[in-house]
């Protein structure tokens, strides 16, 4: 994990972000000796991004069921 001084990090943010991308984290240390770890944010997934379920139902069965429903309602 690469360590950057505060001034170095503020003057060259692109290098800090590159180090984070490459190593998974970087440390920025200020004059008071405090250290701050920067990590990339995890990928966000949509709540609608779900795995499909194989119900073993053929397309023609689905179409027939939809047609039946339309005939009843209509």
mmJSON file of the N, C-alpha and C atoms, coordinates in Angstrom:
{"data_MODEL":{"atom_site":{
"group_PDB":["ATOM","ATOM","ATOM","ATOM","ATOM","ATOM","ATOM","ATOM","ATOM","ATOM","ATOM","ATOM","ATOM","ATOM","ATOM","ATOM","ATOM","ATOM","ATOM","ATOM","ATOM","ATOM","ATOM","ATOM","ATOM","ATOM","ATOM","ATOM","ATOM","ATOM","ATOM","ATOM","ATOM","ATOM","ATOM","ATOM","ATOM","ATOM","ATOM","ATOM","ATOM","ATOM","ATOM","ATOM","ATOM","ATOM","ATOM","ATOM","ATOM","ATOM","ATOM","ATOM","ATOM","ATOM","ATOM","ATOM","ATOM","ATOM","ATOM","ATOM","ATOM","ATOM","ATOM","ATOM","ATOM","ATOM","ATOM","ATOM","ATOM","ATOM","ATOM","ATOM","ATOM","ATOM","ATOM","ATOM","ATOM","ATOM","ATOM","ATOM","ATOM","ATOM","ATOM","ATOM","ATOM","ATOM","ATOM","ATOM","ATOM","ATOM","ATOM","ATOM","ATOM","ATOM","ATOM","ATOM","ATOM","ATOM","ATOM","ATOM","ATOM","ATOM","ATOM","ATOM","ATOM","ATOM","ATOM","ATOM","ATOM","ATOM","ATOM","ATOM","ATOM","ATOM","ATOM","ATOM","ATOM","ATOM","ATOM","ATOM","ATOM","ATOM","ATOM","ATOM","ATOM","ATOM","ATOM","ATOM","ATOM","ATOM","ATOM","ATOM","ATOM","ATOM","ATOM","ATOM","ATOM","ATOM","ATOM","ATOM","ATOM","ATOM","ATOM","ATOM","ATOM","ATOM","ATOM","ATOM","ATOM","ATOM","ATOM","ATOM","ATOM","ATOM","ATOM","ATOM","ATOM","ATOM","ATOM","ATOM","ATOM","ATOM","ATOM","ATOM","ATOM","ATOM","ATOM","ATOM","ATOM","ATOM","ATOM","ATOM","ATOM","ATOM","ATOM","ATOM","ATOM","ATOM","ATOM","ATOM","ATOM","ATOM","ATOM","ATOM","ATOM","ATOM","ATOM","ATOM","ATOM","ATOM","ATOM","ATOM","ATOM","ATOM","ATOM","ATOM","ATOM","ATOM","ATOM","ATOM","ATOM","ATOM","ATOM","ATOM","ATOM","ATOM","ATOM","ATOM","ATOM","ATOM","ATOM","ATOM","ATOM","ATOM","ATOM","ATOM","ATOM","ATOM","ATOM","ATOM","ATOM","ATOM"],
"id":[1,2,3,4,5,6,7,8,9,10,11,12,13,14,15,16,17,18,19,20,21,22,23,24,25,26,27,28,29,30,31,32,33,34,35,36,37,38,39,40,41,42,43,44,45,46,47,48,49,50,51,52,53,54,55,56,57,58,59,60,61,62,63,64,65,66,67,68,69,70,71,72,73,74,75,76,77,78,79,80,81,82,83,84,85,86,87,88,89,90,91,92,93,94,95,96,97,98,99,100,101,102,103,104,105,106,107,108,109,110,111,112,113,114,115,116,117,118,119,120,121,122,123,124,125,126,127,128,129,130,131,132,133,134,135,136,137,138,139,140,141,142,143,144,145,146,147,148,149,150,151,152,153,154,155,156,157,158,159,160,161,162,163,164,165,166,167,168,169,170,171,172,173,174,175,176,177,178,179,180,181,182,183,184,185,186,187,188,189,190,191,192,193,194,195,196,197,198,199,200,201,202,203,204,205,206,207,208,209,210,211,212,213,214,215,216,217,218,219,220,221,222],
"type_symbol":["N","C","C","N","C","C","N","C","C","N","C","C","N","C","C","N","C","C","N","C","C","N","C","C","N","C","C","N","C","C","N","C","C","N","C","C","N","C","C","N","C","C","N","C","C","N","C","C","N","C","C","N","C","C","N","C","C","N","C","C","N","C","C","N","C","C","N","C","C","N","C","C","N","C","C","N","C","C","N","C","C","N","C","C","N","C","C","N","C","C","N","C","C","N","C","C","N","C","C","N","C","C","N","C","C","N","C","C","N","C","C","N","C","C","N","C","C","N","C","C","N","C","C","N","C","C","N","C","C","N","C","C","N","C","C","N","C","C","N","C","C","N","C","C","N","C","C","N","C","C","N","C","C","N","C","C","N","C","C","N","C","C","N","C","C","N","C","C","N","C","C","N","C","C","N","C","C","N","C","C","N","C","C","N","C","C","N","C","C","N","C","C","N","C","C","N","C","C","N","C","C","N","C","C","N","C","C","N","C","C","N","C","C","N","C","C","N","C","C","N","C","C"],
"label_atom_id":["N","CA","C","N","CA","C","N","CA","C","N","CA","C","N","CA","C","N","CA","C","N","CA","C","N","CA","C","N","CA","C","N","CA","C","N","CA","C","N","CA","C","N","CA","C","N","CA","C","N","CA","C","N","CA","C","N","CA","C","N","CA","C","N","CA","C","N","CA","C","N","CA","C","N","CA","C","N","CA","C","N","CA","C","N","CA","C","N","CA","C","N","CA","C","N","CA","C","N","CA","C","N","CA","C","N","CA","C","N","CA","C","N","CA","C","N","CA","C","N","CA","C","N","CA","C","N","CA","C","N","CA","C","N","CA","C","N","CA","C","N","CA","C","N","CA","C","N","CA","C","N","CA","C","N","CA","C","N","CA","C","N","CA","C","N","CA","C","N","CA","C","N","CA","C","N","CA","C","N","CA","C","N","CA","C","N","CA","C","N","CA","C","N","CA","C","N","CA","C","N","CA","C","N","CA","C","N","CA","C","N","CA","C","N","CA","C","N","CA","C","N","CA","C","N","CA","C","N","CA","C","N","CA","C","N","CA","C","N","CA","C","N","CA","C","N","CA","C","N","CA","C","N","CA","C","N","CA","C"],
"label_alt_id":[null,null,null,null,null,null,null,null,null,null,null,null,null,null,null,null,null,null,null,null,null,null,null,null,null,null,null,null,null,null,null,null,null,null,null,null,null,null,null,null,null,null,null,null,null,null,null,null,null,null,null,null,null,null,null,null,null,null,null,null,null,null,null,null,null,null,null,null,null,null,null,null,null,null,null,null,null,null,null,null,null,null,null,null,null,null,null,null,null,null,null,null,null,null,null,null,null,null,null,null,null,null,null,null,null,null,null,null,null,null,null,null,null,null,null,null,null,null,null,null,null,null,null,null,null,null,null,null,null,null,null,null,null,null,null,null,null,null,null,null,null,null,null,null,null,null,null,null,null,null,null,null,null,null,null,null,null,null,null,null,null,null,null,null,null,null,null,null,null,null,null,null,null,null,null,null,null,null,null,null,null,null,null,null,null,null,null,null,null,null,null,null,null,null,null,null,null,null,null,null,null,null,null,null,null,null,null,null,null,null,null,null,null,null,null,null,null,null,null,null,null,null],
"label_comp_id":["UNK","UNK","UNK","UNK","UNK","UNK","UNK","UNK","UNK","UNK","UNK","UNK","UNK","UNK","UNK","UNK","UNK","UNK","UNK","UNK","UNK","UNK","UNK","UNK","UNK","UNK","UNK","UNK","UNK","UNK","UNK","UNK","UNK","UNK","UNK","UNK","UNK","UNK","UNK","UNK","UNK","UNK","UNK","UNK","UNK","UNK","UNK","UNK","UNK","UNK","UNK","UNK","UNK","UNK","UNK","UNK","UNK","UNK","UNK","UNK","UNK","UNK","UNK","UNK","UNK","UNK","UNK","UNK","UNK","UNK","UNK","UNK","UNK","UNK","UNK","UNK","UNK","UNK","UNK","UNK","UNK","UNK","UNK","UNK","UNK","UNK","UNK","UNK","UNK","UNK","UNK","UNK","UNK","UNK","UNK","UNK","UNK","UNK","UNK","UNK","UNK","UNK","UNK","UNK","UNK","UNK","UNK","UNK","UNK","UNK","UNK","UNK","UNK","UNK","UNK","UNK","UNK","UNK","UNK","UNK","UNK","UNK","UNK","UNK","UNK","UNK","UNK","UNK","UNK","UNK","UNK","UNK","UNK","UNK","UNK","UNK","UNK","UNK","UNK","UNK","UNK","UNK","UNK","UNK","UNK","UNK","UNK","UNK","UNK","UNK","UNK","UNK","UNK","UNK","UNK","UNK","UNK","UNK","UNK","UNK","UNK","UNK","UNK","UNK","UNK","UNK","UNK","UNK","UNK","UNK","UNK","UNK","UNK","UNK","UNK","UNK","UNK","UNK","UNK","UNK","UNK","UNK","UNK","UNK","UNK","UNK","UNK","UNK","UNK","UNK","UNK","UNK","UNK","UNK","UNK","UNK","UNK","UNK","UNK","UNK","UNK","UNK","UNK","UNK","UNK","UNK","UNK","UNK","UNK","UNK","UNK","UNK","UNK","UNK","UNK","UNK","UNK","UNK","UNK","UNK","UNK","UNK"],
"label_asym_id":["A","A","A","A","A","A","A","A","A","A","A","A","A","A","A","A","A","A","A","A","A","A","A","A","A","A","A","A","A","A","A","A","A","A","A","A","A","A","A","A","A","A","A","A","A","A","A","A","A","A","A","A","A","A","A","A","A","A","A","A","A","A","A","A","A","A","A","A","A","A","A","A","A","A","A","A","A","A","A","A","A","A","A","A","A","A","A","A","A","A","A","A","A","A","A","A","A","A","A","A","A","A","A","A","A","A","A","A","A","A","A","A","A","A","A","A","A","A","A","A","A","A","A","A","A","A","A","A","A","A","A","A","A","A","A","A","A","A","A","A","A","A","A","A","A","A","A","A","A","A","A","A","A","A","A","A","A","A","A","A","A","A","A","A","A","A","A","A","A","A","A","A","A","A","A","A","A","A","A","A","A","A","A","A","A","A","A","A","A","A","A","A","A","A","A","A","A","A","A","A","A","A","A","A","A","A","A","A","A","A","A","A","A","A","A","A","A","A","A","A","A","A"],
"label_entity_id":["1","1","1","1","1","1","1","1","1","1","1","1","1","1","1","1","1","1","1","1","1","1","1","1","1","1","1","1","1","1","1","1","1","1","1","1","1","1","1","1","1","1","1","1","1","1","1","1","1","1","1","1","1","1","1","1","1","1","1","1","1","1","1","1","1","1","1","1","1","1","1","1","1","1","1","1","1","1","1","1","1","1","1","1","1","1","1","1","1","1","1","1","1","1","1","1","1","1","1","1","1","1","1","1","1","1","1","1","1","1","1","1","1","1","1","1","1","1","1","1","1","1","1","1","1","1","1","1","1","1","1","1","1","1","1","1","1","1","1","1","1","1","1","1","1","1","1","1","1","1","1","1","1","1","1","1","1","1","1","1","1","1","1","1","1","1","1","1","1","1","1","1","1","1","1","1","1","1","1","1","1","1","1","1","1","1","1","1","1","1","1","1","1","1","1","1","1","1","1","1","1","1","1","1","1","1","1","1","1","1","1","1","1","1","1","1","1","1","1","1","1","1"],
"label_seq_id":[1,1,1,2,2,2,3,3,3,4,4,4,5,5,5,6,6,6,7,7,7,8,8,8,9,9,9,10,10,10,11,11,11,12,12,12,13,13,13,14,14,14,15,15,15,16,16,16,17,17,17,18,18,18,19,19,19,20,20,20,21,21,21,22,22,22,23,23,23,24,24,24,25,25,25,26,26,26,27,27,27,28,28,28,29,29,29,30,30,30,31,31,31,32,32,32,33,33,33,34,34,34,35,35,35,36,36,36,37,37,37,38,38,38,39,39,39,40,40,40,41,41,41,42,42,42,43,43,43,44,44,44,45,45,45,46,46,46,47,47,47,48,48,48,49,49,49,50,50,50,51,51,51,52,52,52,53,53,53,54,54,54,55,55,55,56,56,56,57,57,57,58,58,58,59,59,59,60,60,60,61,61,61,62,62,62,63,63,63,64,64,64,65,65,65,66,66,66,67,67,67,68,68,68,69,69,69,70,70,70,71,71,71,72,72,72,73,73,73,74,74,74],
"pdbx_PDB_ins_code":[null,null,null,null,null,null,null,null,null,null,null,null,null,null,null,null,null,null,null,null,null,null,null,null,null,null,null,null,null,null,null,null,null,null,null,null,null,null,null,null,null,null,null,null,null,null,null,null,null,null,null,null,null,null,null,null,null,null,null,null,null,null,null,null,null,null,null,null,null,null,null,null,null,null,null,null,null,null,null,null,null,null,null,null,null,null,null,null,null,null,null,null,null,null,null,null,null,null,null,null,null,null,null,null,null,null,null,null,null,null,null,null,null,null,null,null,null,null,null,null,null,null,null,null,null,null,null,null,null,null,null,null,null,null,null,null,null,null,null,null,null,null,null,null,null,null,null,null,null,null,null,null,null,null,null,null,null,null,null,null,null,null,null,null,null,null,null,null,null,null,null,null,null,null,null,null,null,null,null,null,null,null,null,null,null,null,null,null,null,null,null,null,null,null,null,null,null,null,null,null,null,null,null,null,null,null,null,null,null,null,null,null,null,null,null,null,null,null,null,null,null,null],
"Cartn_x":[0.863,0.0,0.906,0.67,1.5,1.061,2.03,1.767,2.116,1.184,1.384,1.332,2.154,2.018,0.807,0.266,-0.931,-0.696,0.391,0.665,0.834,1.571,1.775,0.425,-0.449,-1.756,-2.632,-2.615,-3.46,-2.939,-1.632,-1.06,-1.129,-1.297,-1.298,-2.36,-3.596,-4.7,-4.775,-4.456,-4.515,-3.59,-2.399,-1.456,-2.001,-2.649,-3.257,-4.339,-5.204,-6.286,-5.755,-4.69,-4.058,-3.518,-2.878,-2.342,-3.469,-4.578,-5.736,-6.276,-6.386,-6.898,-5.987,-4.687,-3.726,-3.569,-3.468,-3.164,-4.385,-5.509,-6.714,-6.865,-5.808,-5.881,-4.624,-4.709,-3.554,-3.738,-2.629,-2.661,-2.229,-2.95,-2.547,-2.259,-1.05,-0.639,-0.453,-1.102,-0.964,0.188,0.441,1.565,1.436,0.222,0.001,0.226,0.493,0.749,-0.484,-1.622,-2.833,-2.776,-3.272,-3.295,-4.729,-4.952,-6.271,-6.126,-6.911,-6.854,-7.948,-7.571,-8.531,-8.659,-9.902,-10.191,-11.253,-11.239,-12.295,-13.635,-14.67,-16.017,-16.394,-17.054,-17.499,-18.523,-18.584,-19.545,-20.965,-21.789,-23.188,-24.011,-24.882,-25.754,-27.184,-27.916,-29.325,-30.089,-31.107,-31.973,-32.705,-32.804,-33.479,-32.533,-31.259,-30.276,-30.252,-31.167,-31.294,-31.059,-30.628,-30.398,-31.72,-31.765,-32.984,-33.22,-34.467,-34.841,-35.352,-34.791,-35.222,-36.435,-37.611,-38.859,-39.23,-38.387,-38.647,-40.019,-40.322,-41.574,-41.211,-41.838,-41.543,-42.242,-41.681,-42.239,-43.686,-43.989,-45.366,-46.352,-45.916,-46.781,-47.08,-46.078,-46.269,-47.222,-47.022,-47.884,-49.321,-49.525,-50.874,-51.542,-50.802,-51.356,-51.757,-50.944,-51.265,-52.512,-52.603,-53.78,-55.048,-54.954,-56.12,-56.577,-55.638,-55.98,-56.617,-56.148,-56.719,-58.12,-58.344,-59.678,-60.685,-60.265,-61.158,-61.518,-60.532,-60.737,-61.406,-61.383,-61.762,-62.87],
"Cartn_y":[-1.17,0.0,1.228,2.111,3.299,4.381,5.099,6.177,7.504,8.455,9.792,10.806,11.835,12.971,13.795,14.586,15.371,16.285,17.016,17.956,17.212,16.11,15.299,14.803,14.363,13.834,14.926,16.118,17.192,17.714,17.671,18.161,17.139,15.879,14.849,13.782,14.205,13.3,12.128,12.368,11.295,10.145,10.454,9.409,8.625,9.328,8.656,7.694,8.167,7.313,6.131,6.332,5.229,4.179,4.637,3.711,2.926,3.6,2.927,1.882,2.236,1.303,0.086,0.311,-0.766,-1.637,-1.009,-1.74,-2.033,-1.4,-1.616,-0.633,0.142,1.145,2.006,3.18,4.067,4.826,5.285,6.024,7.463,8.396,9.802,10.192,10.738,11.103,12.612,13.259,14.711,15.067,16.367,16.825,16.406,16.297,15.925,14.429,13.694,12.263,11.394,12.02,11.226,10.564,9.341,8.604,8.347,8.43,8.186,7.183,6.144,5.113,5.388,5.329,5.506,4.168,3.723,2.473,2.743,1.974,2.153,1.675,2.34,1.948,0.678,-0.222,-1.455,-1.166,-2.042,-1.867,-1.971,-1.06,-1.079,-1.883,-2.687,-3.49,-2.996,-3.104,-2.736,-3.779,-3.355,-4.283,-5.192,-4.763,-5.557,-6.534,-6.481,-7.363,-8.69,-9.563,-10.853,-11.981,-13.095,-14.246,-14.85,-15.316,-15.935,-17.307,-17.755,-19.058,-19.897,-21.08,-21.962,-22.751,-22.41,-23.062,-24.221,-24.467,-25.547,-25.377,-24.145,-23.846,-23.381,-24.016,-23.682,-22.38,-21.713,-20.454,-20.615,-21.687,-21.873,-22.051,-22.612,-22.729,-21.353,-20.503,-19.141,-18.368,-18.453,-17.744,-18.243,-19.547,-20.108,-19.609,-19.532,-19.053,-17.588,-16.788,-15.364,-15.217,-15.98,-15.92,-16.317,-17.367,-17.784,-16.645,-16.016,-14.918,-13.761,-13.441,-12.352,-12.696,-13.958,-14.376,-14.313,-14.686,-14.642,-13.197,-12.309,-10.931,-10.075,-10.554,-9.671,-9.833],
"Cartn_z":[0.0,0.0,0.0,-0.929,-1.085,-0.091,0.459,1.421,0.757,0.848,0.287,1.413,1.289,2.188,1.754,2.678,2.373,1.173,1.179,0.09,-1.236,-1.213,-2.413,-2.947,-2.043,-2.452,-3.057,-2.469,-2.997,-4.333,-4.521,-5.769,-6.899,-6.536,-7.567,-7.264,-7.239,-6.926,-7.898,-9.159,-10.16,-9.777,-9.262,-8.847,-7.657,-6.743,-5.584,-6.059,-6.939,-7.428,-8.234,-8.984,-9.717,-8.746,-7.66,-6.659,-5.993,-5.714,-5.118,-6.081,-7.332,-8.343,-8.457,-8.428,-8.62,-7.365,-6.197,-4.965,-4.102,-4.394,-3.593,-2.446,-2.152,-1.085,-1.139,-0.536,-0.373,0.934,1.485,2.756,2.48,3.089,3.06,4.502,4.721,6.076,6.136,7.133,7.261,8.192,8.354,9.179,10.636,11.117,12.521,12.743,11.665,11.803,11.667,11.416,11.21,9.844,9.788,8.523,8.109,6.807,6.233,5.105,5.138,4.107,3.083,1.826,0.733,0.018,-0.147,-0.855,-1.912,-2.981,-3.987,-3.439,-3.844,-3.444,-4.196,-3.519,-4.164,-5.244,-6.204,-7.293,-6.746,-7.163,-6.726,-7.713,-7.172,-8.014,-7.847,-8.892,-8.843,-8.048,-7.332,-6.616,-7.594,-8.846,-9.867,-10.571,-10.236,-10.845,-10.082,-10.45,-9.772,-10.77,-10.254,-11.098,-11.54,-12.761,-13.281,-12.659,-12.735,-12.218,-13.378,-13.546,-14.62,-14.142,-14.686,-14.281,-15.201,-16.196,-17.155,-17.81,-18.206,-18.895,-20.296,-21.29,-22.679,-23.074,-24.072,-24.554,-25.006,-25.703,-26.192,-25.036,-23.913,-22.741,-22.15,-22.109,-21.583,-22.483,-23.792,-24.741,-24.617,-24.494,-24.352,-23.083,-21.999,-20.727,-20.826,-21.471,-21.645,-22.511,-23.574,-24.445,-23.7,-22.889,-22.081,-21.178,-20.538,-19.644,-20.363,-21.548,-22.339,-22.803,-23.176,-23.635,-22.49,-21.286,-20.113,-19.763,-19.823,-19.409,-20.476,-21.665,-22.689,-23.542],
"occupancy":[1.0,1.0,1.0,1.0,1.0,1.0,1.0,1.0,1.0,1.0,1.0,1.0,1.0,1.0,1.0,1.0,1.0,1.0,1.0,1.0,1.0,1.0,1.0,1.0,1.0,1.0,1.0,1.0,1.0,1.0,1.0,1.0,1.0,1.0,1.0,1.0,1.0,1.0,1.0,1.0,1.0,1.0,1.0,1.0,1.0,1.0,1.0,1.0,1.0,1.0,1.0,1.0,1.0,1.0,1.0,1.0,1.0,1.0,1.0,1.0,1.0,1.0,1.0,1.0,1.0,1.0,1.0,1.0,1.0,1.0,1.0,1.0,1.0,1.0,1.0,1.0,1.0,1.0,1.0,1.0,1.0,1.0,1.0,1.0,1.0,1.0,1.0,1.0,1.0,1.0,1.0,1.0,1.0,1.0,1.0,1.0,1.0,1.0,1.0,1.0,1.0,1.0,1.0,1.0,1.0,1.0,1.0,1.0,1.0,1.0,1.0,1.0,1.0,1.0,1.0,1.0,1.0,1.0,1.0,1.0,1.0,1.0,1.0,1.0,1.0,1.0,1.0,1.0,1.0,1.0,1.0,1.0,1.0,1.0,1.0,1.0,1.0,1.0,1.0,1.0,1.0,1.0,1.0,1.0,1.0,1.0,1.0,1.0,1.0,1.0,1.0,1.0,1.0,1.0,1.0,1.0,1.0,1.0,1.0,1.0,1.0,1.0,1.0,1.0,1.0,1.0,1.0,1.0,1.0,1.0,1.0,1.0,1.0,1.0,1.0,1.0,1.0,1.0,1.0,1.0,1.0,1.0,1.0,1.0,1.0,1.0,1.0,1.0,1.0,1.0,1.0,1.0,1.0,1.0,1.0,1.0,1.0,1.0,1.0,1.0,1.0,1.0,1.0,1.0,1.0,1.0,1.0,1.0,1.0,1.0,1.0,1.0,1.0,1.0,1.0,1.0,1.0,1.0,1.0,1.0,1.0,1.0],
"B_iso_or_equiv":[0.0,0.0,0.0,0.0,0.0,0.0,0.0,0.0,0.0,0.0,0.0,0.0,0.0,0.0,0.0,0.0,0.0,0.0,0.0,0.0,0.0,0.0,0.0,0.0,0.0,0.0,0.0,0.0,0.0,0.0,0.0,0.0,0.0,0.0,0.0,0.0,0.0,0.0,0.0,0.0,0.0,0.0,0.0,0.0,0.0,0.0,0.0,0.0,0.0,0.0,0.0,0.0,0.0,0.0,0.0,0.0,0.0,0.0,0.0,0.0,0.0,0.0,0.0,0.0,0.0,0.0,0.0,0.0,0.0,0.0,0.0,0.0,0.0,0.0,0.0,0.0,0.0,0.0,0.0,0.0,0.0,0.0,0.0,0.0,0.0,0.0,0.0,0.0,0.0,0.0,0.0,0.0,0.0,0.0,0.0,0.0,0.0,0.0,0.0,0.0,0.0,0.0,0.0,0.0,0.0,0.0,0.0,0.0,0.0,0.0,0.0,0.0,0.0,0.0,0.0,0.0,0.0,0.0,0.0,0.0,0.0,0.0,0.0,0.0,0.0,0.0,0.0,0.0,0.0,0.0,0.0,0.0,0.0,0.0,0.0,0.0,0.0,0.0,0.0,0.0,0.0,0.0,0.0,0.0,0.0,0.0,0.0,0.0,0.0,0.0,0.0,0.0,0.0,0.0,0.0,0.0,0.0,0.0,0.0,0.0,0.0,0.0,0.0,0.0,0.0,0.0,0.0,0.0,0.0,0.0,0.0,0.0,0.0,0.0,0.0,0.0,0.0,0.0,0.0,0.0,0.0,0.0,0.0,0.0,0.0,0.0,0.0,0.0,0.0,0.0,0.0,0.0,0.0,0.0,0.0,0.0,0.0,0.0,0.0,0.0,0.0,0.0,0.0,0.0,0.0,0.0,0.0,0.0,0.0,0.0,0.0,0.0,0.0,0.0,0.0,0.0,0.0,0.0,0.0,0.0,0.0,0.0],
"pdbx_formal_charge":[null,null,null,null,null,null,null,null,null,null,null,null,null,null,null,null,null,null,null,null,null,null,null,null,null,null,null,null,null,null,null,null,null,null,null,null,null,null,null,null,null,null,null,null,null,null,null,null,null,null,null,null,null,null,null,null,null,null,null,null,null,null,null,null,null,null,null,null,null,null,null,null,null,null,null,null,null,null,null,null,null,null,null,null,null,null,null,null,null,null,null,null,null,null,null,null,null,null,null,null,null,null,null,null,null,null,null,null,null,null,null,null,null,null,null,null,null,null,null,null,null,null,null,null,null,null,null,null,null,null,null,null,null,null,null,null,null,null,null,null,null,null,null,null,null,null,null,null,null,null,null,null,null,null,null,null,null,null,null,null,null,null,null,null,null,null,null,null,null,null,null,null,null,null,null,null,null,null,null,null,null,null,null,null,null,null,null,null,null,null,null,null,null,null,null,null,null,null,null,null,null,null,null,null,null,null,null,null,null,null,null,null,null,null,null,null,null,null,null,null,null,null],
"auth_seq_id":[1,1,1,2,2,2,3,3,3,4,4,4,5,5,5,6,6,6,7,7,7,8,8,8,9,9,9,10,10,10,11,11,11,12,12,12,13,13,13,14,14,14,15,15,15,16,16,16,17,17,17,18,18,18,19,19,19,20,20,20,21,21,21,22,22,22,23,23,23,24,24,24,25,25,25,26,26,26,27,27,27,28,28,28,29,29,29,30,30,30,31,31,31,32,32,32,33,33,33,34,34,34,35,35,35,36,36,36,37,37,37,38,38,38,39,39,39,40,40,40,41,41,41,42,42,42,43,43,43,44,44,44,45,45,45,46,46,46,47,47,47,48,48,48,49,49,49,50,50,50,51,51,51,52,52,52,53,53,53,54,54,54,55,55,55,56,56,56,57,57,57,58,58,58,59,59,59,60,60,60,61,61,61,62,62,62,63,63,63,64,64,64,65,65,65,66,66,66,67,67,67,68,68,68,69,69,69,70,70,70,71,71,71,72,72,72,73,73,73,74,74,74],
"auth_comp_id":["UNK","UNK","UNK","UNK","UNK","UNK","UNK","UNK","UNK","UNK","UNK","UNK","UNK","UNK","UNK","UNK","UNK","UNK","UNK","UNK","UNK","UNK","UNK","UNK","UNK","UNK","UNK","UNK","UNK","UNK","UNK","UNK","UNK","UNK","UNK","UNK","UNK","UNK","UNK","UNK","UNK","UNK","UNK","UNK","UNK","UNK","UNK","UNK","UNK","UNK","UNK","UNK","UNK","UNK","UNK","UNK","UNK","UNK","UNK","UNK","UNK","UNK","UNK","UNK","UNK","UNK","UNK","UNK","UNK","UNK","UNK","UNK","UNK","UNK","UNK","UNK","UNK","UNK","UNK","UNK","UNK","UNK","UNK","UNK","UNK","UNK","UNK","UNK","UNK","UNK","UNK","UNK","UNK","UNK","UNK","UNK","UNK","UNK","UNK","UNK","UNK","UNK","UNK","UNK","UNK","UNK","UNK","UNK","UNK","UNK","UNK","UNK","UNK","UNK","UNK","UNK","UNK","UNK","UNK","UNK","UNK","UNK","UNK","UNK","UNK","UNK","UNK","UNK","UNK","UNK","UNK","UNK","UNK","UNK","UNK","UNK","UNK","UNK","UNK","UNK","UNK","UNK","UNK","UNK","UNK","UNK","UNK","UNK","UNK","UNK","UNK","UNK","UNK","UNK","UNK","UNK","UNK","UNK","UNK","UNK","UNK","UNK","UNK","UNK","UNK","UNK","UNK","UNK","UNK","UNK","UNK","UNK","UNK","UNK","UNK","UNK","UNK","UNK","UNK","UNK","UNK","UNK","UNK","UNK","UNK","UNK","UNK","UNK","UNK","UNK","UNK","UNK","UNK","UNK","UNK","UNK","UNK","UNK","UNK","UNK","UNK","UNK","UNK","UNK","UNK","UNK","UNK","UNK","UNK","UNK","UNK","UNK","UNK","UNK","UNK","UNK","UNK","UNK","UNK","UNK","UNK","UNK"],
"auth_asym_id":["A","A","A","A","A","A","A","A","A","A","A","A","A","A","A","A","A","A","A","A","A","A","A","A","A","A","A","A","A","A","A","A","A","A","A","A","A","A","A","A","A","A","A","A","A","A","A","A","A","A","A","A","A","A","A","A","A","A","A","A","A","A","A","A","A","A","A","A","A","A","A","A","A","A","A","A","A","A","A","A","A","A","A","A","A","A","A","A","A","A","A","A","A","A","A","A","A","A","A","A","A","A","A","A","A","A","A","A","A","A","A","A","A","A","A","A","A","A","A","A","A","A","A","A","A","A","A","A","A","A","A","A","A","A","A","A","A","A","A","A","A","A","A","A","A","A","A","A","A","A","A","A","A","A","A","A","A","A","A","A","A","A","A","A","A","A","A","A","A","A","A","A","A","A","A","A","A","A","A","A","A","A","A","A","A","A","A","A","A","A","A","A","A","A","A","A","A","A","A","A","A","A","A","A","A","A","A","A","A","A","A","A","A","A","A","A","A","A","A","A","A","A"],
"auth_atom_id":["N","CA","C","N","CA","C","N","CA","C","N","CA","C","N","CA","C","N","CA","C","N","CA","C","N","CA","C","N","CA","C","N","CA","C","N","CA","C","N","CA","C","N","CA","C","N","CA","C","N","CA","C","N","CA","C","N","CA","C","N","CA","C","N","CA","C","N","CA","C","N","CA","C","N","CA","C","N","CA","C","N","CA","C","N","CA","C","N","CA","C","N","CA","C","N","CA","C","N","CA","C","N","CA","C","N","CA","C","N","CA","C","N","CA","C","N","CA","C","N","CA","C","N","CA","C","N","CA","C","N","CA","C","N","CA","C","N","CA","C","N","CA","C","N","CA","C","N","CA","C","N","CA","C","N","CA","C","N","CA","C","N","CA","C","N","CA","C","N","CA","C","N","CA","C","N","CA","C","N","CA","C","N","CA","C","N","CA","C","N","CA","C","N","CA","C","N","CA","C","N","CA","C","N","CA","C","N","CA","C","N","CA","C","N","CA","C","N","CA","C","N","CA","C","N","CA","C","N","CA","C","N","CA","C","N","CA","C","N","CA","C","N","CA","C","N","CA","C","N","CA","C","N","CA","C","N","CA","C"],
"pdbx_PDB_model_num":[1,1,1,1,1,1,1,1,1,1,1,1,1,1,1,1,1,1,1,1,1,1,1,1,1,1,1,1,1,1,1,1,1,1,1,1,1,1,1,1,1,1,1,1,1,1,1,1,1,1,1,1,1,1,1,1,1,1,1,1,1,1,1,1,1,1,1,1,1,1,1,1,1,1,1,1,1,1,1,1,1,1,1,1,1,1,1,1,1,1,1,1,1,1,1,1,1,1,1,1,1,1,1,1,1,1,1,1,1,1,1,1,1,1,1,1,1,1,1,1,1,1,1,1,1,1,1,1,1,1,1,1,1,1,1,1,1,1,1,1,1,1,1,1,1,1,1,1,1,1,1,1,1,1,1,1,1,1,1,1,1,1,1,1,1,1,1,1,1,1,1,1,1,1,1,1,1,1,1,1,1,1,1,1,1,1,1,1,1,1,1,1,1,1,1,1,1,1,1,1,1,1,1,1,1,1,1,1,1,1,1,1,1,1,1,1,1,1,1,1,1,1]
}}}
